[in-house]
Amino acid sequence: IVFRNVFNIGIAMATAEGLMVPVIQRADQKSLDDLARELRVFRDKSEHKAFRPEDMSGGTFTITSMGALGGEWATPIIRSPEVSILSIHALKEKPVAEAGKVVVRPVMNLVGAFDHRVVDGIVAAQFIHHIIRELSNPGGAP
């Protein structure tokens, strides 16, 4: 097991050659604008078949999305040597119970896959719940 104190996030992208996972190096040290800029660069590289080996290496965690295809549920496969992956699914309006009433709200499934030889299950669950809280209340707005 190799512990890394960096957050190099792989972003799974559908390309003409199939699924590619370029990696945003040190993603935690970048602004949202920086991340968006890097994603645009990756999109351009995918369109021009210009990915380099260094674009695809060093990932510590991967994010994939089934949502663009309308998918609501899938089990993502962990990319070796990483130990976890997060799959984001389609945001759809669904009936939910709220304060004893049924209301329609946007709902999205998140699925995390974790190698439990390395990641404790409770830590994995806390991580997913943290993401849910952040997405449900972006910026901590009241």
N, C-alpha and C positions, 0 to 999 in steps of 0.2 A: 504494500500500500504506500503510495506516494502522496503526502499532504502538500497541497499548494495553497499559498496565501494570496491567490489571485482569482479574479472572477473573469474568466475568458469564456464568453457565452457564444455557443454555436447556435446559429439560426438556420433551421432546415428550410430549404428553398426548392421548389419544383423548377426544374430547368428542362430544356430540350433534351439534355443528356440523362435526365433522371434526377433523383433527389441529391442535392449537394448541401453540405453544411459548412458554410464559411464561418469563421470565428471572429467575434469582436473582442480584441485583446483588451484586458483591463477595463471591462465595461463599467465597473463600479466607479471609475474615476472620470467618467465622461458625462456630459450634460445630455439631456434629452435631445437637444438639437444635434449634438455630436453623434449620438446613436443613430438618429434619423439620417444624417449625412452618410454614415458608414453603410447603412442599409441600402441607400440609393446607389452607392458605389458598387455594392455587391450585386444589386439588381442589374446595373449596367454591365458588370463583368459577366453575369450569367447570360445576358442577351448577346454578348460578343464572344462567348466561350473563352474568357480571359482569366479564369481563376488560376492562381499559382498554388503550388503545394503549401506555401507559408500562409495562404489565405484559409486553408482548411485544417491547420494543425494547432495544437495547444489548448483545445477546448477543455473546460472543467465542468460544464453543464450545458445542456442543449434545450432549446425551446422549439417546439414544432406546433403547427396549427392545422387542424382539420376543418376549422371554421370557414375558410375560404371556399371549401367544397360543400359547405352545408352540413358537415359532419357534426354529430352531437355526442358521439362516444367512440373511443378507440383506445387501445392499450399501446402506448408508445414503447419502442424498444430502445434500451439503453445502448449508447455508442461506447464501445471500449476505447480507451481505458477509463471513461467517465463512470460515475456510479449513480447518476440520476438524470432524468429528463422530464420536462413538463410539456404536456400537450394541451393546447387551448382550442376550444371547440366553438361552434357557431353560437352567436347571441341571438336568441329567439324569444318572442313574447310567449309566456306560459302562465296558466293560473297558479297562484301560490296563496297559501294561507297567511294572512297578516291581521293581527289583532282580532282574531276570531271570524274574519271575513275572507272570502275568496276574491282576490284582485288579480289583475293581469300585470305582470312585471317582466322586464327583460331578464332572462336567465341564461347563464353560460356554464357549461361543465368544464372543469379543470381536472386533468388526470396526471398524477405524478407516478413515475415508476422509479423505485429506489432499490439499490442492491443492499439488502438487509445484512449482508456480511460486513458492510462498512457503515451504513447509515441506520441508526436506531429508529424503529418505527414511530415512536412518539415524537422524535425530532422531525421526521418527515411529515407527520400529521400537523405539527405546529407550523412548519414552513408553509404548507398548503393553506392552512387557516390564516396565516399572516397575509398571504397573497390575496385571499378572498376578502379580508378586511380592507386591504389597501384598494382593491378594485371597487369595492362597494362604497368606499368613502375616500375618493382621491383627494390628496392634499390635506386630509384630516378636516375637511369642511363639515360644519355642523349639520 
